[in-house]
Amino acid sequence: MHYIDPSRENFAAFKALPRDEPMQLLNMIRYRDVAAYPEDHALAGQGWSGEQAFAEYLIRVVPFIERLGGGIVWQGRFEGVITGPADFEWDRVFIMGFPAASAFLALVTDPDYKADVVVHRTAAVLDSRLVRYGA
């Protein structure tokens, strides 16, 4: 099973947690081979890879996050598994920090984010995990 967006139950559980405390989100992303844009999107059929579409998503989302007082806290380049299966299934792993969960909720409910940004993430991602940790 692949996960791109949160389930209704997981998002409800997230919203029930404190909204005024700093938090960090562990992001684990597996890309599609070819980005899957909606047919009516300008990039539909252009042959972009999932990696290219996710790079476009990051270019567009980071300014939103920074305006909310957050940012990418850590990102690195995969080099190898020490504990666990040798086949690591994630193409990109990074941590985003937010001054409060309310800032993340402001991001995902922003009409401009919903209209112009998240489409690139959806087109890019084959599977993902987004995990909240307290700061």
DSSP file (Angstrom, degrees, kcal/mol; ACC not computed):
  #  RESIDUE AA STRUCTURE BP1 BP2  ACC     N-H-->O    O-->H-N    N-H-->O    O-->H-N    TCO  KAPPA ALPHA  PHI   PSI    X-CA   Y-CA   Z-CA
    1    1 A M              0   0    0      0, 0.0     2,-0.3     0, 0.0   126,-0.0   0.000 360.0 360.0 360.0 139.7    0.0    0.0    0.0
    2    2 A H        -     0   0    0    125,-0.1     2,-0.5     0, 0.0   125,-0.2  -0.840 360.0-153.6-111.7 149.0    1.2    3.5   -0.9
    3    3 A Y        +     0   0    0     -2,-0.3   125,-1.4   125,-0.1   123,-0.0  -0.983  28.8 151.5-125.9 125.8    0.5    6.7    1.0
    4    4 A I  S    S+     0   0    0     -2,-0.5    -1,-0.1     1,-0.4   123,-0.1   0.693  71.8  28.3-115.3 -46.5    0.5   10.2   -0.5
    5    5 A D  S    S-     0   0    0      1,-0.1    -1,-0.4   123,-0.0   123,-0.1  -0.810  92.3 -93.1-116.1 156.7   -2.0   12.1    1.6
    6    6 A P        -     0   0    0      0, 0.0     2,-0.1     0, 0.0    -1,-0.1  -0.354  40.5-114.9 -67.3 147.8   -2.9   11.7    5.3
    7    7 A S     >  -     0   0    0      1,-0.1     4,-2.5    -2,-0.0     5,-0.2  -0.406  27.8-110.6 -72.2 160.2   -5.9    9.5    6.1
    8    8 A R  H  > S+     0   0    0      1,-0.2     4,-2.0     2,-0.2     5,-0.1   0.893 119.5  49.9 -57.9 -40.7   -8.9   11.3    7.6
    9    9 A E  H  > S+     0   0    0      2,-0.2     4,-2.2     1,-0.2    -1,-0.2   0.920 111.0  47.0 -67.6 -44.9   -8.2    9.4   10.9
   10   10 A N  H  > S+     0   0    0      1,-0.2     4,-2.3     2,-0.2    -2,-0.2   0.897 113.1  49.1 -65.4 -39.3   -4.5   10.3   11.0
   11   11 A F  H  X S+     0   0    0     -4,-2.5     4,-2.5     2,-0.2    -1,-0.2   0.888 110.0  51.3 -69.1 -36.8   -5.2   14.0   10.2
   12   12 A A  H  X S+     0   0    0     -4,-2.0     4,-1.2    -5,-0.2    -2,-0.2   0.906 110.3  49.4 -63.4 -41.2   -7.9   14.1   12.9
   13   13 A A  H  X S+     0   0    0     -4,-2.2     4,-0.6     2,-0.2    -2,-0.2   0.899 110.7  50.8 -64.5 -40.2   -5.4   12.7   15.4
   14   14 A F  H >< S+     0   0    0     -4,-2.3     3,-1.2     1,-0.2    -2,-0.2   0.932 109.2  50.2 -60.4 -46.6   -2.8   15.3   14.3
   15   15 A K  H 3< S+     0   0    0     -4,-2.5    -1,-0.2     1,-0.3    -2,-0.2   0.745 104.2  59.9 -66.7 -22.3   -5.3   18.1   14.8
   16   16 A A  H 3< S+     0   0    0     -4,-1.2    -1,-0.3    -3,-0.2    -2,-0.2   0.659  89.2  88.8 -79.7 -15.6   -6.1   16.8   18.3
   17   17 A L  S << S-     0   0    0     -3,-1.2    -3,-0.0    -4,-0.6     0, 0.0  -0.368 102.3 -70.5 -75.4 161.8   -2.5   17.2   19.4
   18   18 A P        -     0   0    0      0, 0.0    83,-0.2     0, 0.0     3,-0.2  -0.256  42.0-164.1 -55.3 136.1   -1.4   20.6   20.9
   19   19 A R  S    S+     0   0    0      1,-0.2    83,-2.3    82,-0.1    84,-0.3   0.551  79.6  61.0 -98.7 -10.3   -1.3   23.3   18.3
   20   20 A D  S    S+     0   0    0     80,-0.2    -1,-0.2    81,-0.2     0, 0.0   0.276  85.5  90.6-104.1  11.5    0.8   25.9   20.1
   21   21 A E  S    S-     0   0    0     -3,-0.2    80,-1.0     1,-0.1    81,-0.1  -0.827  83.4-102.6-107.5 145.2    4.0   23.8   20.6
   22   22 A P        -     0   0    0      0, 0.0   113,-1.4     0, 0.0     2,-0.3  -0.280  46.5-178.9 -59.1 149.6    7.0   23.6   18.3
   23   23 A M  E     -AB  98 134A   0     75,-2.2    75,-2.8   111,-0.2     2,-0.4  -0.978  22.2-145.9-148.8 160.8    7.1   20.5   16.2
   24   24 A Q  E     -AB  97 133A   0    109,-3.0   109,-2.8    -2,-0.3     2,-0.6  -0.974  12.3-146.8-127.9 145.1    9.2   18.8   13.6
   25   25 A L  E     -AB  96 132A   0     71,-3.1    71,-2.2    -2,-0.4     2,-0.6  -0.951   6.3-148.1-117.6 116.7    8.0   16.7   10.7
   26   26 A L  E     -AB  95 131A   0    105,-2.8   105,-2.3    -2,-0.6     2,-0.5  -0.730  19.2-162.2 -78.9 122.4   10.0   13.7    9.4
   27   27 A N  E     -AB  94 130A   0     67,-3.2    67,-2.0    -2,-0.6     2,-0.5  -0.937  13.1-179.2-111.5 125.1    9.4   13.4    5.7
   28   28 A M  E     -AB  93 129A   0    101,-2.5   101,-2.0    -2,-0.5     2,-0.4  -0.988  13.7-173.7-124.9 121.4   10.3   10.2    3.8
   29   29 A I  E     -AB  92 128A   0     63,-3.0    62,-2.3    -2,-0.5    63,-1.9  -0.932  20.1-168.4-124.7 134.6    9.5   10.3    0.1
   30   30 A R  E     - B   0 127A   0     97,-2.8    96,-3.0    -2,-0.4    97,-1.6  -0.994  27.9-136.1-116.1 127.3    9.6    7.7   -2.7
   31   31 A Y  E     - B   0 125A   0     -2,-0.5    94,-0.2    94,-0.2     2,-0.2  -0.435   9.5-119.1 -82.8 152.3    9.3    9.3   -6.1
   32   32 A R        -     0   0    0     92,-3.0    18,-1.3    -2,-0.1    19,-0.4  -0.534  25.1-124.2 -73.0 153.7    7.3    8.1   -9.1
   33   33 A D  S    S+     0   0    0      1,-0.3     2,-0.4    -2,-0.2    17,-0.4   0.938 101.9  22.0 -64.3 -45.7    9.3    7.3  -12.1
   34   34 A V  S    S-     0   0    0     15,-0.3    -1,-0.3    16,-0.1    15,-0.3  -0.989  96.7-110.2-124.5 130.6    7.3    9.8  -14.1
   35   35 A A        -     0   0    0     13,-2.9     2,-0.7    -2,-0.4    10,-0.2  -0.275  23.6-142.2 -59.0 142.2    5.4   12.6  -12.5
   36   36 A A        +     0   0    0     87,-2.1    -1,-0.1    86,-0.2     8,-0.1  -0.711  27.9 174.3-111.9  78.1    1.6   12.2  -12.6
   37   37 A Y        -     0   0    0     -2,-0.7     8,-0.1     6,-0.2    83,-0.1  -0.521  41.5 -94.4 -79.7 150.7    0.2   15.7  -13.2
   38   38 A P    >   -     0   0    0      0, 0.0     3,-2.1     0, 0.0     6,-0.2  -0.302  38.6-110.6 -59.3 151.1   -3.6   16.1  -13.8
   39   39 A E  T 3  S+     0   0    0      1,-0.3     5,-0.1    -3,-0.1    -2,-0.1   0.796 117.3  52.1 -55.5 -31.9   -4.5   16.2  -17.5
   40   40 A D  T 3  S+     0   0    0      3,-0.1    -1,-0.3     2,-0.0     2,-0.2   0.399  87.0 105.8 -89.3   4.0   -5.3   19.9  -17.4
   41   41 A H  S X  S-     0   0    0     -3,-2.1     3,-1.8     1,-0.1    -4,-0.1  -0.600  78.3-123.8 -85.0 146.1   -2.0   20.9  -15.7
   42   42 A A  T 3  S+     0   0    0      1,-0.3    -1,-0.1    -2,-0.2    -3,-0.0   0.769 111.6  50.3 -58.7 -27.8    0.6   22.7  -17.9
   43   43 A L  T >  S+     0   0    0     -5,-0.1     3,-1.8     2,-0.1     5,-0.4   0.438  79.6 123.9 -93.5   0.6    3.2   20.1  -17.0
   44   44 A A  T <  S+     0   0    0     -3,-1.8    -8,-0.1     1,-0.3    -5,-0.1  -0.396  83.2   8.5 -60.9 133.0    1.0   17.1  -17.9
   45   45 A G  T 3  S+     0   0    0    -10,-0.2    -1,-0.3    -8,-0.1    -2,-0.1   0.542  92.6 117.5  75.7   6.5    2.6   14.9  -20.5
   46   46 A Q  S <  S-     0   0    0     -3,-1.8    -2,-0.1   -11,-0.1    -1,-0.1   0.583  80.4-122.0 -83.4  -9.1    6.0   16.8  -20.3
   47   47 A G        +     0   0    0     -4,-0.3    -3,-0.1     1,-0.2     2,-0.0   0.700  48.8 166.8  79.4  19.2    7.8   13.7  -19.1
   48   48 A W        -     0   0    0     -5,-0.4   -13,-2.9   -13,-0.1    -1,-0.2  -0.383  33.7-123.7 -64.2 145.1    9.0   15.2  -15.8
   49   49 A S     >  -     0   0    0    -15,-0.3     4,-2.3     1,-0.1   -15,-0.3  -0.440  22.5-110.6 -79.5 163.1   10.4   12.6  -13.3
   50   50 A G  H  > S+     0   0    0    -18,-1.3     4,-2.5   -17,-0.4     5,-0.2   0.886 121.3  55.9 -58.9 -38.2    9.0   12.4   -9.8
   51   51 A E  H  > S+     0   0    0    -19,-0.4     4,-2.1     2,-0.2    -1,-0.2   0.911 107.3  48.1 -62.4 -42.4   12.3   13.8   -8.6
   52   52 A Q  H  > S+     0   0    0      2,-0.2     4,-2.0     1,-0.2    -2,-0.2   0.921 112.1  49.2 -63.3 -43.9   11.9   16.9  -10.9
   53   53 A A  H  X S+     0   0    0     -4,-2.3     4,-2.1     1,-0.2    -2,-0.2   0.884 111.1  49.8 -64.4 -38.3    8.3   17.5   -9.7
   54   54 A F  H  X S+     0   0    0     -4,-2.5     4,-2.5     2,-0.2    -1,-0.2   0.880 107.5  54.0 -70.0 -35.8    9.3   17.2   -6.0
   55   55 A A  H  X S+     0   0    0     -4,-2.1     4,-2.2     2,-0.2    -1,-0.2   0.899 108.9  49.5 -61.1 -39.6   12.2   19.7   -6.6
   56   56 A E  H  X S+     0   0    0     -4,-2.0     4,-1.7     2,-0.2    -2,-0.2   0.900 108.5  53.3 -65.0 -41.1    9.5   22.0   -8.0
   57   57 A Y  H  X S+     0   0    0     -4,-2.1     4,-2.9     1,-0.2     5,-0.2   0.939 109.2  48.2 -57.2 -48.7    7.4   21.4   -5.0
   58   58 A L  H  X S+     0   0    0     -4,-2.5     4,-2.1     1,-0.2    -2,-0.2   0.898 107.6  55.0 -62.6 -40.5   10.3   22.3   -2.6
   59   59 A I  H  < S+     0   0    0     -4,-2.2    -1,-0.2     1,-0.2    -2,-0.2   0.885 117.7  37.1 -57.1 -38.3   11.0   25.5   -4.6
   60   60 A R  H  X S+     0   0    0     -4,-1.7     4,-0.6    -3,-0.2    -2,-0.2   0.822 118.8  45.9 -85.5 -33.5    7.4   26.6   -4.1
   61   61 A V  H  X S+     0   0    0     -4,-2.9     4,-2.3    -5,-0.2     3,-0.4   0.848  97.2  68.5 -84.3 -33.5    6.7   25.3   -0.6
   62   62 A V  H  X S+     0   0    0     -4,-2.1     4,-2.8    -5,-0.2     5,-0.2   0.897  98.2  51.8 -57.6 -43.8    9.9   26.5    1.3
   63   63 A P  H  > S+     0   0    0      0, 0.0     4,-2.1     0, 0.0    -1,-0.2   0.890 109.9  50.7 -59.9 -36.7    8.9   30.2    1.0
   64   64 A F  H  X S+     0   0    0     -4,-0.6     4,-1.1    -3,-0.4    -2,-0.2   0.948 112.4  46.5 -60.9 -48.2    5.5   29.4    2.5
   65   65 A I  H  <>S+     0   0    0     -4,-2.3     5,-2.6     1,-0.2     3,-0.5   0.902 111.2  51.4 -63.1 -42.4    7.1   27.6    5.4
   66   66 A E  H ><5S+     0   0    0     -4,-2.8     3,-1.6     1,-0.2    -1,-0.2   0.880 105.3  55.6 -64.4 -38.1    9.6   30.3    6.0
   67   67 A R  H 3<5S+     0   0    0     -4,-2.1    -1,-0.2     1,-0.3    -2,-0.2   0.785 106.4  52.8 -63.5 -25.8    6.8   33.0    6.1
   68   68 A L  T 3<5S-     0   0    0     -4,-1.1    -1,-0.3    -3,-0.5    -2,-0.2   0.381 127.1-101.5 -90.1   3.2    5.2   30.8    8.8
   69   69 A G  T < 5S+     0   0    0     -3,-1.6    -3,-0.2     1,-0.3     2,-0.1   0.578  88.3 102.3  91.0  10.8    8.5   30.8   10.8
   70   70 A G      < +     0   0    0     -5,-2.6    -1,-0.3    -6,-0.2     2,-0.3  -0.419  38.5 164.5-113.5-170.6    9.6   27.3    9.9
   71   71 A G  E     -C   97   0A   0     26,-1.9    26,-3.3    -2,-0.1     2,-0.6  -0.973  49.5 -56.4 176.1 177.5   12.1   25.7    7.6
   72   72 A I  E     -C   96   0A   0     -2,-0.3    24,-0.3    24,-0.2     3,-0.1  -0.708  43.4-175.0 -78.3 119.7   14.0   22.6    6.6
   73   73 A V  E     +     0   0A   0     22,-2.6     2,-0.3    -2,-0.6    23,-0.2   0.838  65.5   1.3 -84.6 -38.6   15.9   21.6    9.7
   74   74 A W  E     +C   95   0A   0     21,-1.5    21,-2.9     2,-0.0    -1,-0.3  -0.990  57.3 162.6-153.9 140.8   17.9   18.8    8.2
   75   75 A Q  E     +C   94   0A   0     -2,-0.3     2,-0.3    19,-0.2    19,-0.2  -0.954  14.5 171.8-152.3 148.8   18.3   17.0    4.9
   76   76 A G        -     0   0    0     17,-1.0     2,-0.5    -2,-0.3    17,-0.4  -0.866  34.8 -97.0-147.3 178.6   21.1   14.7    3.8
   77   77 A R        -     0   0    0     -2,-0.3     2,-0.1    15,-0.1    15,-0.1  -0.905  42.5-114.3-105.9 128.6   22.2   12.4    1.1
   78   78 A F        +     0   0    0     -2,-0.5     3,-0.1    13,-0.2    13,-0.0  -0.378  40.2 165.9 -62.4 133.5   21.6    8.6    1.6
   79   79 A E        -     0   0    0      1,-0.4     2,-0.2    -2,-0.1    -1,-0.2   0.584  54.9 -48.9-124.5 -20.9   24.9    6.7    1.9
   80   80 A G        -     0   0    0      7,-0.0     2,-0.4     0, 0.0    -1,-0.4  -0.771  49.7 -93.1 157.8 158.3   23.9    3.3    3.2
   81   81 A V        +     0   0    0     -2,-0.2     3,-0.2     5,-0.2     5,-0.0  -0.790  27.1 175.1 -96.1 133.4   22.0    1.3    5.8
   82   82 A I  S    S+     0   0    0     -2,-0.4     2,-0.5     1,-0.4    -1,-0.2   0.801  78.1  25.6-100.3 -47.3   23.7    0.2    9.0
   83   83 A T  S    S+     0   0    0      2,-0.1    -1,-0.4     3,-0.0     0, 0.0  -0.983 113.7  25.0-120.3 124.1   20.7   -1.4   10.8
   84   84 A G  S    S-     0   0    0     -2,-0.5     4,-0.1    -3,-0.2    -3,-0.1  -0.623 104.4 -20.8 118.8-179.4   17.9   -2.8    8.7
   85   85 A P        -     0   0    0      0, 0.0    -2,-0.1     0, 0.0    -3,-0.1  -0.326  55.1-129.9 -64.5 143.6   17.4   -4.1    5.2
   86   86 A A  S    S+     0   0    0      1,-0.1     2,-1.1    -4,-0.1    -5,-0.2   0.793  93.0  80.6 -65.2 -28.6   20.1   -3.0    2.7
   87   87 A D  S    S-     0   0    0     -7,-0.1     2,-0.5     2,-0.0    -1,-0.1  -0.700  71.0-162.5 -83.6 102.4   17.4   -1.9    0.2
   88   88 A F        -     0   0    0     -2,-1.1    -2,-0.1     1,-0.1    -4,-0.0  -0.761   4.1-159.8 -87.8 123.9   16.4    1.5    1.5
   89   89 A E        +     0   0    0     -2,-0.5     2,-0.4   -59,-0.0    -1,-0.1   0.503  59.3  91.0 -87.8  -3.9   13.1    2.4   -0.1
   90   90 A W        -     0   0    0      1,-0.1   -60,-0.3   -60,-0.1     3,-0.1  -0.796  49.1-169.0-102.3 132.3   13.1    6.2    0.4
   91   91 A D  S    S+     0   0    0    -62,-2.3     2,-0.4    -2,-0.4   -13,-0.2   0.785  79.8  20.7 -82.7 -30.3   14.6    8.6   -2.3
   92   92 A R  E     -A   29   0A   0    -63,-1.9   -63,-3.0   -15,-0.1     2,-0.4  -0.996  60.9-178.7-144.8 133.8   14.5   11.6    0.0
   93   93 A V  E     +A   28   0A   0    -17,-0.4   -17,-1.0    -2,-0.4     2,-0.3  -1.000  19.8 146.9-132.4 130.9   14.4   12.1    3.8
   94   94 A F  E     -AC  27  75A   0    -67,-2.0   -67,-3.2    -2,-0.4     2,-0.5  -0.974  37.2-126.0-155.8 166.2   14.3   15.4    5.5
   95   95 A I  E     -AC  26  74A   0    -21,-2.9   -22,-2.6    -2,-0.3   -21,-1.5  -0.980  15.7-161.6-122.8 128.4   13.0   17.2    8.6
   96   96 A M  E     -AC  25  72A   0    -71,-2.2   -71,-3.1    -2,-0.5     2,-0.4  -0.896  10.9-151.5-104.1 137.1   10.8   20.4    8.5
   97   97 A G  E     -AC  24  71A   0    -26,-3.3   -26,-1.9    -2,-0.4   -73,-0.2  -0.875  10.8-172.6-109.6 144.4   10.5   22.4   11.6
   98   98 A F  E     -A   23   0A   0    -75,-2.8   -75,-2.2    -2,-0.4   -28,-0.1  -0.986  30.1-132.9-131.8 142.6    7.6   24.6   12.6
   99   99 A P  S    S-     0   0    0      0, 0.0     2,-0.3     0, 0.0   -30,-0.1   0.753  94.0  -3.3 -66.0 -22.0    7.3   27.0   15.5
  100  100 A A  S >> S-     0   0    0    -78,-0.1     3,-1.3   -77,-0.1     4,-1.0  -0.966  70.1-112.8-163.2 153.6    3.8   25.5   16.2
  101  101 A A  H 3> S+     0   0    0    -80,-1.0     4,-2.3    -2,-0.3     5,-0.2   0.815 114.4  67.9 -60.3 -29.7    1.5   22.9   14.7
  102  102 A S  H 3> S+     0   0    0    -83,-2.3     4,-2.1     1,-0.2    -1,-0.3   0.825  94.2  57.3 -60.5 -30.5   -0.8   25.7   13.9
  103  103 A A  H <> S+     0   0    0     -3,-1.3     4,-1.9   -84,-0.3    -1,-0.2   0.907 106.3  48.4 -66.9 -41.2    1.7   27.0   11.4
  104  104 A F  H  X S+     0   0    0     -4,-1.0     4,-2.4     2,-0.2    -2,-0.2   0.914 110.8  50.7 -63.8 -42.2    1.6   23.7    9.6
  105  105 A L  H  X S+     0   0    0     -4,-2.3     4,-1.1     1,-0.2    -2,-0.2   0.881 107.9  53.1 -63.0 -36.9   -2.2   23.8    9.6
  106  106 A A  H  X S+     0   0    0     -4,-2.1     4,-0.6    -5,-0.2    -1,-0.2   0.889 109.4  50.7 -63.3 -38.3   -2.0   27.3    8.2
  107  107 A L  H >< S+     0   0    0     -4,-1.9     3,-1.2     1,-0.2    -2,-0.2   0.969 111.1  44.6 -62.1 -55.0    0.2   26.0    5.4
  108  108 A V  H 3< S+     0   0    0     -4,-2.4    -1,-0.2     1,-0.3    -2,-0.2   0.631 116.8  46.3 -73.3 -11.8   -2.0   23.0    4.3
  109  109 A T  H 3< S+     0   0    0     -4,-1.1    -1,-0.3    -5,-0.2    -2,-0.2   0.448  81.6 116.8-104.8  -2.0   -5.2   25.1    4.4
  110  110 A D    <X  -     0   0    0     -3,-1.2     4,-2.5    -4,-0.6     5,-0.2  -0.505  64.1-140.4 -66.5 126.0   -3.7   28.1    2.5
  111  111 A P  H  > S+     0   0    0      0, 0.0     4,-2.0     0, 0.0     5,-0.2   0.854 101.7  51.6 -59.1 -35.7   -5.7   28.5   -0.8
  112  112 A D  H  > S+     0   0    0      2,-0.2     4,-2.8     1,-0.2     5,-0.5   0.892 110.1  49.1 -69.2 -38.1   -2.5   29.4   -2.7
  113  113 A Y  H  >>S+     0   0    0      1,-0.2     5,-2.3     2,-0.2     4,-1.8   0.942 113.7  46.6 -61.7 -47.5   -0.7   26.3   -1.4
  114  114 A K  H  <5S+     0   0    0     -4,-2.5    -2,-0.2     1,-0.2    -1,-0.2   0.845 119.9  39.6 -65.1 -33.8   -3.7   24.1   -2.3
  115  115 A A  H  <5S+     0   0    0     -4,-2.0    -2,-0.2    -5,-0.2    -1,-0.2   0.874 132.1  14.7 -84.7 -38.9   -4.0   25.6   -5.8
  116  116 A D  H  <5S+     0   0    0     -4,-2.8    -3,-0.2    -5,-0.2    -2,-0.2   0.554 126.0  36.8-119.7 -10.0   -0.3   26.1   -6.9
  117  117 A V  T >X5S+     0   0    0     -4,-1.8     3,-1.7    -5,-0.5     4,-0.8   0.831 103.4  54.6-113.4 -54.5    2.0   24.1   -4.7
  118  118 A V  H 3><S+     0   0    0     -5,-2.3     4,-2.7     1,-0.3     5,-0.2   0.735  93.9  73.3 -63.3 -22.8    0.7   20.7   -3.5
  119  119 A V  H 3> S+     0   0    0     -6,-0.3     4,-2.1     1,-0.2    -1,-0.3   0.855  96.0  51.9 -58.1 -34.4   -0.1   19.6   -7.1
  120  120 A H  H <> S+     0   0    0     -3,-1.7     4,-1.7     2,-0.2    -1,-0.2   0.885 109.6  48.1 -71.4 -38.2    3.7   19.2   -7.6
  121  121 A R  H  X S+     0   0    0     -4,-0.8     4,-2.3     2,-0.2    -2,-0.2   0.936 112.7  48.5 -65.1 -46.0    4.0   17.0   -4.5
  122  122 A T  H  < S+     0   0    0     -4,-2.7    -2,-0.2     1,-0.2    -1,-0.2   0.894 112.7  48.2 -62.2 -40.3    1.1   14.9   -5.5
  123  123 A A  H  < S+     0   0    0     -4,-2.1   -87,-2.1    -5,-0.2    -1,-0.2   0.835 116.9  43.8 -67.1 -32.2    2.5   14.4   -9.0
  124  124 A A  H  < S+     0   0    0     -4,-1.7   -92,-3.0   -89,-0.2     2,-0.4   0.836  95.0  84.5 -82.0 -36.0    5.9   13.5   -7.6
  125  125 A V  E  <  +B   31   0A   0     -4,-2.3   -94,-0.2   -94,-0.2     3,-0.1  -0.576  33.9 170.0 -92.3 126.2    5.2   11.1   -4.8
  126  126 A L  E    S-     0   0A   0    -96,-3.0     2,-0.3     1,-0.4   -95,-0.2   0.803  81.6  -6.1 -88.0 -40.0    4.7    7.4   -5.2
  127  127 A D  E    S+B   30   0A   0    -97,-1.6   -97,-2.8  -125,-0.2    -1,-0.4  -0.987  71.1 171.3-154.5 150.4    4.8    6.8   -1.4
  128  128 A S  E     -B   29   0A   0   -125,-1.4     2,-0.4    -2,-0.3   -99,-0.2  -0.988  22.4-149.2-156.7 163.5    5.5    8.8    1.7
  129  129 A R  E     -B   28   0A   0   -101,-2.0  -101,-2.5    -2,-0.3     2,-0.5  -0.992   9.4-172.0-134.6 136.1    5.6    9.0    5.4
  130  130 A L  E     -B   27   0A   0     -2,-0.4     2,-0.5  -103,-0.2  -103,-0.2  -0.971  13.7-177.3-129.4 113.9    5.0   12.3    7.3
  131  131 A V  E     -B   26   0A   0   -105,-2.3  -105,-2.8    -2,-0.5     2,-0.4  -0.951  17.6-138.7-124.0 127.0    5.7   11.8   11.1
  132  132 A R  E     +B   25   0A   0     -2,-0.5     2,-0.4  -107,-0.2  -107,-0.2  -0.668  21.7 177.9 -87.5 135.6    5.3   14.5   13.8
  133  133 A Y  E     -B   24   0A   0   -109,-2.8  -109,-3.0    -2,-0.4     2,-0.2  -0.984  31.5-113.9-129.5 144.2    7.8   14.8   16.6
  134  134 A G  E      B   23   0A   0     -2,-0.4  -111,-0.2  -111,-0.2  -109,-0.0  -0.493 360.0 360.0 -72.2 148.2    7.8   17.3   19.4
  135  135 A A              0   0    0   -113,-1.4  -112,-0.1    -2,-0.2    -1,-0.1   0.480 360.0 360.0 -78.3 360.0   10.7   19.8   19.3
